Amino acid sequence: MNIEILRSIGQSLLKKIPSIKMTKKIPLGIGASGDKTYQIDRIAEDTIVSHLEKSGEAFTVVSEEIGVKDIRGGGKKVLIDPIDGSRNAIAGIPFYCTSIAVIDGDTIGNIELAYIVNLINGDEFWAEKGNGAFLKGKKINTQGDEEFYLVAYEAQTPHKDILRISPLLAKSRKTRCLGATALDLAYLAHGAISVFVTPSPSRSFDFAAGCLIVREAGGVITDIKGKGIDATEVSLKKSTSLLASGNKNLHKKALRLLNT
């Protein structure tokens, strides 16, 4: 598996997904992750899996909709979120993406390749472990100073989550709840977001690709207590809270605000 295979998937999605008219806003059913599956989720996942099957390689797909599927007997895990930001897509809000991570093992620490494509503007982010992070082929880096210019967050249960992270939000110049964790992490890697936080547990396919891209761009990612997430199991279960920052000093400041 290499980045060119993942980019070819992204190009196919960019041709297919924008042409989908969101006339069917009633869910088709419930995916393997327990979330509702919509037409756009199904089409994206079918497109991705079809490309992977044609690659000729052996691997194990772990995807939000179909669950776990071995291809040619199984192998490295390909962790997929076909549409991250499905609710944005259904509502007509132009902020959603596809996220893919290749993992040689069973935990987040074993991620070796990551790819995220913004399905609205075509921005392609990718990273290979040890070789840096890229946007459209150009190397990217996270924010270098210690100012909270923009803090992005996810609030799955707003009445609890916003209260939990309010000390951090209050110190930021601007805040945003954009609705697609993978893209939040990708743009943090690009330096557009200072800190991203989600206090409720997230599933690994939501953040796996973004995790590697952030780290390869120079950022830091842990849970909101500061505990490492490398031992987090790759699965369909909700597993860990997230705190990602542009650099170590930003991360220390964010942790102090969240845990005092």
C-alpha positions in Angstrom: 0.0 0.0 0.0 1.4 3.4 -0.9 0.2 7.0 -1.0 -0.5 6.9 -4.8 -3.1 4.2 -4.3 -4.8 6.4 -1.7 -4.6 9.5 -3.9 -6.2 7.6 -6.7 -9.1 6.8 -4.4 -9.3 10.4 -3.5 -9.5 11.5 -7.1 -12.3 9.0 -7.8 -14.2 10.3 -4.8 -13.8 13.9 -5.9 -15.4 13.1 -9.2 -18.2 11.1 -7.7 -19.3 12.6 -4.4 -19.9 16.3 -5.4 -22.3 15.0 -8.0 -24.5 13.3 -5.4 -27.7 15.2 -4.9 -28.7 14.9 -1.3 -32.3 14.0 -2.1 -32.3 10.9 0.2 -31.8 12.3 3.7 -33.5 9.3 5.3 -30.8 6.8 6.6 -30.4 3.5 4.7 -29.8 1.7 8.0 -27.3 1.4 10.8 -23.6 0.9 10.0 -21.2 -1.5 11.8 -20.1 1.4 14.1 -23.7 1.9 15.3 -24.2 5.2 13.5 -26.8 5.9 10.8 -25.7 5.1 7.2 -26.8 7.5 4.5 -26.6 7.3 0.7 -23.4 9.3 0.6 -21.7 7.1 3.2 -22.6 3.9 1.2 -21.4 5.3 -2.2 -18.1 6.6 -0.7 -17.4 3.3 1.1 -18.2 1.2 -2.0 -15.9 3.4 -4.1 -13.0 3.0 -1.6 -13.3 -0.7 -1.1 -13.6 -1.3 -4.9 -10.3 0.6 -5.5 -8.6 -1.3 -2.7 -9.8 -4.7 -4.1 -8.4 -3.8 -7.5 -5.0 -2.9 -6.0 -4.1 -6.6 -5.8 -2.8 -6.4 -2.3 -3.9 -8.3 0.8 -5.3 -6.3 3.7 -8.1 -6.1 6.3 -10.6 -3.3 5.9 -12.0 -1.7 9.1 -14.7 0.7 8.1 -17.5 2.6 9.7 -20.2 1.1 7.6 -19.3 -2.5 6.7 -17.2 -3.3 9.8 -14.2 -5.7 9.3 -13.6 -7.3 5.9 -10.5 -9.4 4.9 -9.3 -8.9 1.3 -7.2 -11.8 -0.1 -6.9 -13.4 3.3 -6.3 -10.2 5.2 -3.1 -8.3 6.2 -2.3 -4.8 7.2 -5.4 -2.9 8.5 -6.9 -0.1 6.3 -9.0 2.0 8.6 -11.6 4.0 6.8 -14.1 6.7 7.6 -15.8 7.0 4.2 -17.5 10.3 5.1 -16.3 12.1 8.2 -18.8 14.9 8.7 -21.8 13.0 7.4 -24.3 15.2 9.2 -22.7 18.3 7.5 -23.1 16.6 4.2 -26.7 15.7 4.8 -27.5 19.2 6.0 -25.7 20.8 3.0 -22.9 22.3 5.1 -19.7 22.1 2.9 -17.2 20.6 5.4 -16.6 16.9 5.2 -14.0 14.5 4.0 -12.7 10.9 3.6 -10.1 9.6 6.0 -7.9 6.5 5.5 -5.1 5.1 7.7 -2.9 2.1 7.0 -1.9 0.3 10.1 0.7 -2.5 10.5 -0.7 -3.8 13.8 -3.6 -3.4 16.2 -3.1 0.0 17.8 -2.9 3.7 16.9 0.8 3.6 17.4 1.2 1.3 14.5 -0.1 3.7 11.9 2.3 4.0 9.0 0.4 5.8 6.3 -2.4 8.4 6.4 -4.6 10.2 3.9 -7.4 12.8 4.2 -9.2 14.5 1.3 -11.5 17.4 1.7 -14.4 16.5 -0.6 -15.5 20.1 -1.1 -12.3 21.8 -2.2 -10.0 18.9 -3.1 -7.4 19.6 -0.4 -5.3 16.3 0.0 -3.4 15.8 3.2 -1.1 12.8 3.7 1.7 11.5 5.8 4.1 8.5 5.9 5.6 7.7 9.3 9.0 9.3 9.6 8.7 11.3 6.3 6.7 14.4 7.2 3.2 15.6 6.4 2.0 17.1 3.1 -0.8 19.2 1.6 -1.1 18.8 -2.2 2.5 17.6 -2.2 4.0 20.5 -0.2 5.4 19.8 3.2 3.4 21.4 6.1 4.0 22.3 9.7 1.9 23.1 12.7 1.7 26.4 14.5 5.1 27.4 16.0 4.2 29.9 18.8 2.1 29.6 22.0 -1.0 31.7 21.2 -4.5 30.2 21.1 -5.5 31.8 17.8 -8.2 29.3 17.0 -9.4 26.4 19.1 -11.6 23.9 17.3 -13.7 21.4 19.2 -16.2 18.6 18.8 -19.2 18.4 21.2 -21.0 15.1 20.9 -23.0 15.9 24.1 -23.0 19.7 24.2 -24.5 20.2 27.7 -21.5 18.2 29.1 -18.7 18.7 26.6 -18.8 22.5 26.2 -18.8 23.0 30.0 -15.9 20.6 30.3 -13.7 22.5 27.8 -14.9 26.0 28.5 -11.7 27.1 30.3 -9.8 26.4 27.1 -12.4 28.0 24.8 -12.4 31.1 27.0 -8.7 31.7 26.4 -8.9 31.4 22.6 -9.2 34.4 20.3 -11.6 32.4 18.2 -13.4 29.0 18.5 -15.0 26.8 15.9 -17.1 23.6 16.0 -16.7 22.4 12.4 -18.1 18.9 12.5 -15.4 16.7 11.0 -12.7 15.6 13.3 -10.3 14.3 10.5 -10.4 17.7 8.8 -10.0 19.6 12.1 -6.8 17.6 12.6 -5.6 18.0 9.0 -6.0 21.8 9.2 -4.3 21.9 12.6 -1.3 20.1 10.9 -1.3 22.9 8.3 -1.2 25.6 11.1 -4.7 26.9 10.6 -5.9 25.6 14.0 -4.0 26.0 17.2 -5.7 23.3 19.3 -8.4 20.7 18.7 -10.3 19.1 21.6 -13.1 16.6 21.9 -13.8 15.5 25.5 -16.2 12.6 24.6 -14.7 9.3 23.4 -14.1 9.1 19.7 -13.7 6.1 17.4 -10.3 5.3 16.0 -11.4 5.7 12.4 -12.3 9.4 13.2 -8.8 10.4 14.2 -6.3 7.7 13.1 -5.2 9.4 9.9 -5.3 12.8 11.4 -3.2 11.6 14.3 -0.3 10.7 12.1 -0.6 13.8 9.9 -0.5 16.0 13.0 2.5 14.3 14.5 4.4 14.3 11.2 3.7 18.1 10.9 5.2 18.7 14.4 2.1 18.6 16.5 1.2 16.7 19.7 -1.9 14.5 20.3 -3.0 12.8 23.6 -6.3 12.4 25.4 -7.5 15.4 27.4 -5.7 14.3 30.5 -2.4 14.2 28.7 -2.2 10.4 28.5 -0.8 8.9 25.3 -3.2 7.3 22.8 -0.7 5.0 21.0 -2.0 1.9 22.8 -5.6 2.7 21.7 -7.0 -0.3 19.9 -8.0 0.0 16.3 -11.7 -0.9 16.3 -15.3 0.3 15.8 -15.7 1.1 19.5 -15.6 4.6 20.9 -12.2 4.7 22.7 -10.6 8.0 23.7 -11.0 11.7 24.2 -8.6 13.9 22.1 -6.4 16.9 22.6 -4.2 17.9 19.6 -2.0 21.0 19.7 0.4 22.6 17.3 3.4 22.2 19.6 4.5 21.0 23.0 4.1 24.4 24.8 0.6 24.9 23.4 -0.3 21.4 24.5 1.0 22.1 28.1 -1.0 25.3 28.3 -4.1 23.5 27.0 -3.7 20.7 29.5 -3.4 23.1 32.4 -6.6 24.9 31.4 -8.5 21.6 31.0 -7.3 20.0 34.2 -7.2 22.6 36.9 
